[in-house]
């Protein structure tokens, strides 16, 4: 790198460190198209790597038309294709009863509340939620509050024996913590239902796969092949279908 580029890089890094929000606002206001164009060119977003299904019928079948990266995250802490996959598989279940582990601001809670339909039920569990008062109002405004139970507590200390149709796990990201969630709630999922993990997969560039969860993913694939089938990975979202009512503890 020549001296001029070195100086420019140093200055840019310093400015971003000193005033990240101001730099971000400037890029959004004055240089958004340039940033998007250069980003697309760097990662070769074109028809050659757009994964379009053979017979797309729904909006979520077309997510590869979009820039798929953590830059698209908002209230929901998921990439666009991850959220679409979560919605798609939950939506495929008739009137499901599901559990969400880790809701944070509640973006995924609203998504799931819509996906389950008017006769579905969702228990959303978080040990330290951020905006439950606001989320409660949002769910009421969206006319889905009656579908959701907002639970505050440790998912591993909440007793439950009834079977469920799906569990979405996005809580403790340590290996042991995620394994506990997986074993406790995965065994309750009915045959044909789904065990869904966020930040576990590595389905494309810029997927936010955590090392501890990648290790758990490997253990699931090697030790639970009789019980679970990996049906999709979108970004870091790993979707497993329950193949039997049996369960092998990891």
Residue frames relative to the residue before (quaternion, step in Angstrom):
aa qw qx qy qz dx dy dz
X 1.0000 0.0000 0.0000 0.0000 0.00 0.00 0.00
X 0.4176 -0.7211 0.4881 0.2597 3.57 -0.83 0.98
X 0.7015 -0.4992 0.3031 0.4085 3.62 -1.21 0.46
X 0.6379 0.5357 -0.3377 0.4383 3.60 0.99 -0.79
X 0.6773 0.4767 -0.2910 0.4789 3.58 0.93 -0.88
X 0.6158 0.5441 -0.3442 0.4541 3.57 1.06 -0.71
X 0.6594 0.5023 -0.2986 0.4730 3.57 0.97 -0.90
X 0.6562 0.5140 -0.3082 0.4585 3.58 0.95 -0.91
X 0.6542 0.5123 -0.3082 0.4633 3.58 0.96 -0.87
X 0.6431 0.5207 -0.3148 0.4651 3.58 0.97 -0.88
X 0.6754 0.4972 -0.2944 0.4582 3.59 0.88 -0.96
X 0.6511 0.5158 -0.3170 0.4577 3.59 0.95 -0.86
X 0.6580 0.5124 -0.3079 0.4580 3.56 0.93 -0.91
X 0.6518 0.5121 -0.3091 0.4662 3.57 1.00 -0.83
X 0.6598 0.5116 -0.3073 0.4566 3.59 0.93 -0.90
X 0.6500 0.5051 -0.3178 0.4704 3.58 0.95 -0.83
X 0.6566 0.5168 -0.3059 0.4564 3.57 1.00 -0.79
X 0.7038 0.4687 -0.2568 0.4679 3.57 1.03 -0.83
X 0.8225 0.0410 0.0285 0.5665 3.60 0.93 -0.86
X 0.0599 -0.8544 0.5151 0.0338 3.61 0.57 1.11
X 0.6700 0.5050 -0.3168 0.4424 3.59 0.92 -0.83
X 0.6454 0.5177 -0.3202 0.4615 3.58 1.00 -0.82
X 0.6463 0.5094 -0.3141 0.4735 3.59 0.99 -0.84
X 0.6579 0.5139 -0.3071 0.4569 3.57 0.93 -0.90
X 0.6539 0.5111 -0.3097 0.4640 3.57 0.96 -0.87
X 0.6427 0.5235 -0.3177 0.4604 3.57 1.02 -0.80
X 0.6543 0.5074 -0.3123 0.4658 3.58 0.96 -0.86
X 0.6570 0.5127 -0.3100 0.4575 3.57 0.97 -0.85
X 0.7281 0.4629 -0.2447 0.4424 3.56 0.90 -0.97
X 0.8305 0.2740 -0.1002 0.4746 3.57 0.82 -1.00
X 0.8261 0.2371 -0.0792 0.5051 3.59 1.04 -0.67
X 0.2596 0.8175 -0.4936 0.1441 3.58 1.19 0.37
X 0.6721 0.5012 -0.3073 0.4502 3.59 0.85 -0.95
X 0.6349 0.5288 -0.3276 0.4582 3.58 1.03 -0.80
X 0.6600 0.5056 -0.3065 0.4635 3.57 0.90 -0.94
X 0.6697 0.4988 -0.3019 0.4599 3.60 0.88 -0.93
X 0.6607 0.5161 -0.3080 0.4497 3.58 0.95 -0.90
X 0.6895 0.4706 -0.2802 0.4739 3.59 0.91 -0.93
X 0.6138 0.5412 -0.3395 0.4638 3.57 1.09 -0.73
X 0.6593 0.5079 -0.3024 0.4647 3.57 0.94 -0.91
X 0.6627 0.5042 -0.3111 0.4580 3.56 0.97 -0.87
X 0.6482 0.5356 -0.3208 0.4358 3.59 0.97 -0.85
X 0.7883 0.2965 -0.1521 0.5173 3.57 0.98 -0.82
X 0.4447 -0.7489 0.4166 0.2607 3.55 1.31 0.40
X 0.1881 0.7705 -0.5796 0.1872 3.56 0.72 1.06
X 0.3437 0.7029 -0.5568 0.2790 3.58 -0.24 1.27
X 0.7515 -0.4148 0.2584 0.4432 3.57 -1.30 0.06
X 0.5842 0.6176 -0.3763 0.3684 3.59 1.11 -0.55
X 0.7965 0.2299 -0.1454 0.5400 3.61 1.11 -0.52
X 0.4162 0.6701 -0.4962 0.3627 3.59 1.19 0.47
X 0.2400 -0.7984 0.5401 0.1153 3.59 -0.57 1.15
X 0.0397 0.8045 -0.5856 0.0909 3.56 0.17 1.33
X 0.4385 -0.6950 0.4985 0.2758 3.59 -0.84 0.94
X 0.6575 -0.5508 0.3450 0.3811 3.56 -1.19 0.53
X 0.7988 0.0966 -0.0423 0.5923 3.58 1.02 -0.73
X 0.0660 -0.8216 0.5658 0.0213 3.61 0.32 1.19
X 0.0690 -0.8197 0.5686 -0.0056 3.55 -0.83 1.03
X 0.7770 0.2674 -0.1358 0.5534 3.57 1.15 -0.58
X 0.6822 -0.5029 0.3395 0.4079 3.54 -1.23 0.46
X 0.6756 0.5115 -0.3069 0.4333 3.58 0.93 -0.86
X 0.5692 0.5741 -0.3888 0.4419 3.62 1.26 -0.15
X 0.7188 0.4587 -0.2224 0.4728 3.59 1.27 -0.33
X 0.3282 0.7973 -0.4707 0.1869 3.60 1.21 0.23
X 0.6151 0.5678 -0.3690 0.4039 3.61 1.09 -0.52
X 0.4919 0.6254 -0.4432 0.4129 3.58 1.27 0.11
X 0.7044 0.4709 -0.2397 0.4740 3.56 1.23 -0.48
X 0.5824 -0.5214 0.4840 0.3934 3.53 -1.38 0.24
X 0.1052 -0.8203 0.5620 0.0153 3.57 -0.50 1.18
X 0.3832 0.6806 -0.5313 0.3282 3.54 -0.31 1.30
X 0.6680 -0.4874 0.3604 0.4317 3.62 -1.23 0.15
X 0.5191 0.6476 -0.4183 0.3690 3.63 1.22 -0.24
X 0.6585 0.5178 -0.3129 0.4477 3.60 1.20 -0.40
X 0.4922 0.6901 -0.4251 0.3174 3.61 1.22 -0.08
X 0.0784 -0.7801 0.6197 0.0356 3.53 -1.17 0.67
X 0.8102 -0.0245 0.0685 0.5816 3.58 -0.65 -1.11
X 0.6942 0.3719 -0.2498 0.5634 3.56 1.08 -0.71
X 0.3048 -0.7815 0.5226 0.1522 3.56 -0.72 1.08
X 0.5023 0.5953 -0.4502 0.4367 3.51 0.77 1.17
X 0.4903 -0.6107 0.5213 0.3389 3.54 -1.23 0.49
X 0.7026 -0.5110 0.2976 0.3957 3.54 -1.23 0.56
X 0.7060 0.4554 -0.2749 0.4675 3.59 0.84 -0.94
X 0.5978 0.5587 -0.3604 0.4479 3.59 1.13 -0.56
X 0.6702 0.4916 -0.2898 0.4745 3.56 0.91 -0.95
X 0.6377 0.5299 -0.3238 0.4558 3.58 1.03 -0.79
X 0.6521 0.5058 -0.3132 0.4698 3.59 0.99 -0.81
X 0.6340 0.5280 -0.3246 0.4625 3.57 0.96 -0.87
X 0.6656 0.5002 -0.2942 0.4692 3.57 0.90 -0.97
X 0.6581 0.5492 -0.3112 0.4104 3.57 0.85 -1.00
X 0.7419 0.4277 -0.2510 0.4513 3.59 0.70 -1.05
X 0.6398 0.4983 -0.3339 0.4805 3.60 1.02 -0.70
X 0.6398 0.5399 -0.3134 0.4482 3.57 1.03 -0.84
X 0.6348 0.5617 -0.3314 0.4144 3.59 1.11 -0.61
X 0.6285 0.5318 -0.3272 0.4638 3.59 1.26 -0.32
X 0.3929 -0.7268 0.5046 0.2505 3.64 -0.84 0.86
X 0.8502 -0.1298 0.0550 0.5073 3.57 -0.76 1.12
X 0.1056 0.8656 -0.4856 0.0619 3.60 0.82 0.95
X 0.2691 -0.6763 0.6537 0.2071 3.49 -1.39 0.41
X 0.0565 0.8439 -0.5254 0.0925 3.57 -0.51 1.15
X 0.2733 -0.7315 0.6033 0.1619 3.51 -1.37 0.29
X 0.1476 -0.7508 0.6386 0.0814 3.54 -1.07 0.87
X 0.1297 -0.7803 0.6082 0.0656 3.57 -0.86 0.97
X 0.7980 0.1401 -0.1684 0.5615 3.56 -0.37 1.31
X 0.0648 0.8264 -0.5559 0.0627 3.59 -0.28 1.22
X 0.2053 -0.8127 0.5172 0.1726 3.62 1.22 -0.46
X 0.8329 -0.0840 0.0729 0.5422 3.64 -0.42 -1.14
X 0.5605 -0.6545 0.3644 0.3530 3.59 1.23 -0.20
X 0.3726 0.7389 -0.4939 0.2671 3.61 1.18 0.20
X 0.6910 0.4551 -0.2769 0.4885 3.57 0.91 -0.89
X 0.5781 0.5815 -0.3739 0.4334 3.58 1.16 -0.53
X 0.6602 0.4854 -0.3033 0.4864 3.58 0.94 -0.86
X 0.6309 0.5341 -0.3369 0.4508 3.59 0.94 -0.86
X 0.6906 0.4733 -0.2804 0.4695 3.58 0.87 -0.95
X 0.6220 0.5544 -0.3391 0.4367 3.58 1.04 -0.77
X 0.6601 0.4702 -0.2951 0.5061 3.58 1.09 -0.69
X 0.6666 0.5391 -0.3054 0.4143 3.59 0.92 -0.94
X 0.6839 0.5077 -0.3068 0.4249 3.62 0.96 -0.76
X 0.4495 -0.7078 0.4484 0.3096 3.60 1.19 -0.29
X 0.7186 -0.5052 0.2811 0.3865 3.53 -1.29 0.32
X 0.7311 0.3978 -0.2461 0.4966 3.61 1.16 -0.41
X 0.5256 0.6347 -0.4093 0.3918 3.59 1.28 0.08
X 0.2135 -0.7637 0.5951 0.1309 3.56 -1.30 0.32
X 0.0879 -0.7992 0.5945 0.0104 3.55 -1.03 0.87
X 0.1397 -0.7326 0.6589 0.0985 3.56 -1.01 0.89
X 0.1080 -0.7999 0.5899 0.0228 3.57 -0.55 1.20
X 0.1009 -0.8284 0.5510 -0.0091 3.56 -0.55 1.23
X 0.1431 0.7667 -0.6178 0.1003 3.57 -0.92 0.92
X 0.4287 -0.7205 0.4866 0.2455 3.56 -0.89 0.93
X 0.8027 0.0572 -0.0137 0.5935 3.58 1.18 -0.54
X 0.0393 -0.8379 0.5443 0.0054 3.61 0.46 1.17
X 0.4798 -0.7152 0.4493 0.2373 3.56 -1.17 0.64
X 0.8473 0.0939 0.0299 0.5218 3.58 0.77 -1.01
X 0.1054 0.8513 -0.5114 0.0511 3.60 0.89 0.78
X 0.6233 0.5393 -0.3525 0.4431 3.60 1.00 -0.70
X 0.6703 0.4692 -0.2839 0.5000 3.55 0.98 -0.88
X 0.6435 0.5340 -0.3210 0.4447 3.57 0.93 -0.90
X 0.6109 0.5560 -0.3462 0.4447 3.57 1.01 -0.78
X 0.6663 0.4923 -0.2926 0.4776 3.58 0.96 -0.88
X 0.6385 0.5311 -0.3202 0.4558 3.57 1.01 -0.85
X 0.6697 0.4960 -0.2984 0.4653 3.58 0.90 -0.90
X 0.6442 0.5102 -0.3223 0.4699 3.57 1.04 -0.75
X 0.6512 0.5167 -0.3130 0.4594 3.57 0.96 -0.88
X 0.6961 0.4562 -0.2597 0.4898 3.58 1.07 -0.77
X 0.4081 -0.7441 0.4369 0.2982 3.59 1.34 0.00
X 0.5680 0.5790 -0.3978 0.4289 3.59 1.04 0.80
X 0.3601 0.7739 -0.4690 0.2267 3.59 1.27 0.09
X 0.6593 0.5290 -0.3148 0.4318 3.59 1.02 -0.74
X 0.6220 0.5458 -0.3421 0.4452 3.59 1.25 -0.21
X 0.7586 0.4149 -0.1601 0.4762 3.57 1.21 -0.58
X 0.1441 -0.7324 0.6584 0.0964 3.54 -1.11 0.82
X 0.2073 -0.7807 0.5809 0.1004 3.57 -0.62 1.16
X 0.0656 -0.8194 0.5689 -0.0262 3.56 -0.38 1.28
X 0.1584 -0.7634 0.6200 0.0877 3.57 -0.94 0.94
X 0.5193 0.6201 -0.4539 0.3738 3.56 -0.60 1.13
X 0.6310 -0.5100 0.4295 0.3966 3.52 -1.39 0.00
X 0.4603 -0.7183 0.4501 0.2638 3.58 -0.61 1.15
X 0.6893 0.4868 -0.2849 0.4547 3.58 1.10 -0.60
X 0.6897 0.4378 -0.2828 0.5027 3.57 1.28 -0.10
X 0.5543 0.5904 -0.3912 0.4371 3.56 1.30 0.09
X 0.3259 -0.7750 0.5038 0.1983 3.61 -0.50 1.12
X 0.1858 0.7571 -0.6143 0.1224 3.56 -0.99 0.83
X 0.0976 -0.8094 0.5784 0.0277 3.56 -0.90 0.97
X 0.5657 0.6111 -0.3883 0.3947 3.58 1.19 -0.45
X 0.5160 -0.6438 0.4723 0.3103 3.56 -1.10 0.72
X 0.1824 -0.7640 0.6116 0.0948 3.55 -1.23 0.60
X 0.5115 -0.6624 0.4657 0.2877 3.56 -1.30 0.33
X 0.8000 -0.0472 0.0132 0.5980 3.57 1.16 -0.44
X 0.1017 -0.7390 0.6553 0.1189 3.51 -1.36 0.33
X 0.1666 -0.7537 0.6297 0.0873 3.54 -1.00 0.92
X 0.1235 -0.8313 0.5419 0.0088 3.57 -0.46 1.27
X 0.2126 0.7537 -0.5881 0.2022 3.55 -0.56 1.25
X 0.3939 0.7355 -0.4519 0.3157 3.55 0.97 0.93
X 0.8233 0.0493 0.0266 0.5648 3.56 -0.54 -1.22
X 0.2194 -0.8160 0.5263 0.0954 3.59 -0.66 1.14
X 0.4510 0.6350 -0.4944 0.3859 3.60 1.18 0.33
X 0.6418 -0.5277 0.3763 0.4098 3.59 -1.17 0.46
X 0.7055 0.4699 -0.2761 0.4531 3.58 0.77 -1.03
X 0.6633 0.5141 -0.3086 0.4478 3.58 0.97 -0.85
X 0.6829 0.4713 -0.2823 0.4816 3.57 0.89 -0.93
X 0.6181 0.5415 -0.3394 0.4578 3.59 1.08 -0.70
X 0.6317 0.5223 -0.3326 0.4665 3.59 1.00 -0.80
X 0.6559 0.5021 -0.3093 0.4713 3.58 0.91 -0.91
X 0.6537 0.5327 -0.3047 0.4428 3.56 0.93 -0.95
X 0.7102 0.4560 -0.2659 0.4658 3.58 0.84 -0.96
X 0.6770 0.5120 -0.3046 0.4321 3.57 0.86 -0.94
X 0.7952 0.3286 -0.1511 0.4867 3.55 0.79 -1.08
X 0.5949 0.5859 -0.3674 0.4096 3.58 1.09 -0.60
X 0.6546 0.5260 -0.3172 0.4407 3.57 1.00 -0.79
X 0.6543 0.5188 -0.3102 0.4544 3.60 1.21 -0.43
X 0.5479 0.6227 -0.4001 0.3899 3.59 1.24 -0.26
X 0.4722 -0.6852 0.4868 0.2656 3.55 -0.92 0.97
X 0.6140 -0.5033 0.4489 0.4101 3.54 -1.28 0.32
X 0.7648 0.3000 -0.2521 0.5114 3.58 -0.81 1.03
X 0.6013 0.5497 -0.3547 0.4588 3.57 1.29 -0.18
X 0.4703 -0.7032 0.4819 0.2283 3.55 -1.33 -0.02
X 0.1640 -0.7043 0.6814 0.1131 3.50 -1.28 0.73
X 0.0342 -0.8371 0.5428 -0.0584 3.56 -0.39 1.27
X 0.1029 -0.8000 0.5908 0.0165 3.56 -0.80 1.08
X 0.2426 -0.7397 0.6073 0.1588 3.57 -1.03 0.82
X 0.8185 0.2298 -0.2127 0.4817 3.57 -1.24 0.68
X 0.5252 0.6451 -0.3967 0.3882 3.59 1.21 0.47
X 0.7546 0.4190 -0.2094 0.4596 3.58 0.92 -0.90
X 0.2312 -0.7371 0.6148 0.1589 3.52 -1.38 0.07
X 0.0739 0.8827 -0.4571 0.0804 3.52 0.82 1.14
X 0.7961 0.0327 -0.0060 0.6042 3.59 1.24 -0.21
X 0.6918 -0.4145 0.3643 0.4656 3.53 -1.35 -0.08
X 0.8351 0.2223 -0.1912 0.4655 3.55 -1.22 0.70
X 0.3747 0.6980 -0.5183 0.3223 3.60 1.17 0.41
X 0.3930 -0.7513 0.4903 0.2018 3.58 -0.93 0.95
X 0.0988 0.8225 -0.5484 0.1142 3.58 0.69 1.09
X 0.2779 -0.7455 0.5857 0.1547 3.57 -0.87 1.02
X 0.5656 -0.6332 0.4110 0.3321 3.57 -0.96 0.86
X 0.6582 0.5152 -0.3152 0.4495 3.58 0.94 -0.87
X 0.6897 0.4643 -0.2782 0.4811 3.57 1.04 -0.80
X 0.5730 0.5599 -0.3760 0.4656 3.58 1.18 -0.51
X 0.6303 0.5262 -0.3194 0.4731 3.56 1.08 -0.76
X 0.6547 0.4963 -0.3094 0.4789 3.57 0.98 -0.85
X 0.6024 0.5617 -0.3479 0.4479 3.59 1.03 -0.77
X 0.6548 0.5142 -0.3062 0.4616 3.58 0.92 -0.91
X 0.6632 0.5020 -0.3035 0.4648 3.57 0.99 -0.83
X 0.6210 0.5362 -0.3384 0.4608 3.58 1.04 -0.77
X 0.6910 0.4901 -0.2819 0.4505 3.57 0.85 -0.99
X 0.7307 0.4382 -0.2471 0.4616 3.58 0.98 -0.79
X 0.7945 0.3428 -0.1574 0.4759 3.58 1.01 -0.77
X 0.7655 0.3136 -0.1902 0.5287 3.60 1.21 -0.30
X 0.2276 0.8097 -0.5127 0.1722 3.59 1.09 0.62
X 0.6367 0.5258 -0.3296 0.4578 3.61 1.16 -0.49
X 0.7406 0.4117 -0.2170 0.4847 3.58 1.15 -0.60
X 0.8164 0.2044 -0.0632 0.5365 3.58 0.98 -0.86
X 0.1465 -0.7615 0.6275 0.0694 3.53 -1.15 0.80
X 0.3551 -0.7189 0.5555 0.2200 3.60 -0.80 0.99
X 0.1171 -0.8452 0.5205 0.0318 3.60 -0.33 1.24
X 0.8026 -0.0537 0.0123 0.5939 3.61 1.18 -0.39
X 0.0470 -0.7273 0.6797 0.0827 3.49 -1.33 0.54
X 0.0168 -0.7749 0.6300 -0.0473 3.53 -0.69 1.18
X 0.7899 -0.0512 -0.0064 0.6110 3.57 -0.33 1.20
X 0.7707 -0.2816 0.2313 0.5228 3.57 -0.65 -1.13
X 0.5051 0.6492 -0.4221 0.3810 3.60 1.28 0.10
X 0.0898 -0.7902 0.6060 0.0184 3.58 -0.71 1.12
X 0.1166 -0.8070 0.5788 0.0145 3.56 -0.67 1.16
X 0.0720 -0.7957 0.6014 -0.0028 3.56 -0.65 1.18
X 0.2457 -0.7452 0.6002 0.1555 3.56 -1.00 0.85
X 0.4276 -0.6923 0.5251 0.2494 3.56 -1.00 0.91
X 0.2255 -0.8157 0.5244 0.0933 3.57 -0.61 1.15
X 0.8014 0.0866 -0.0345 0.5908 3.58 1.16 -0.46
X 0.5701 -0.6011 0.4392 0.3475 3.52 -1.30 0.19
X 0.5337 0.6236 -0.4038 0.4040 3.56 1.28 -0.07
X 0.1019 -0.7937 0.5964 0.0624 3.56 -1.27 0.28
X 0.1651 -0.7649 0.6186 0.0709 3.54 -0.87 1.06
X 0.3873 -0.7334 0.5081 0.2325 3.58 -0.60 1.10
X 0.3225 -0.7140 0.5865 0.2056 3.55 -1.09 0.77
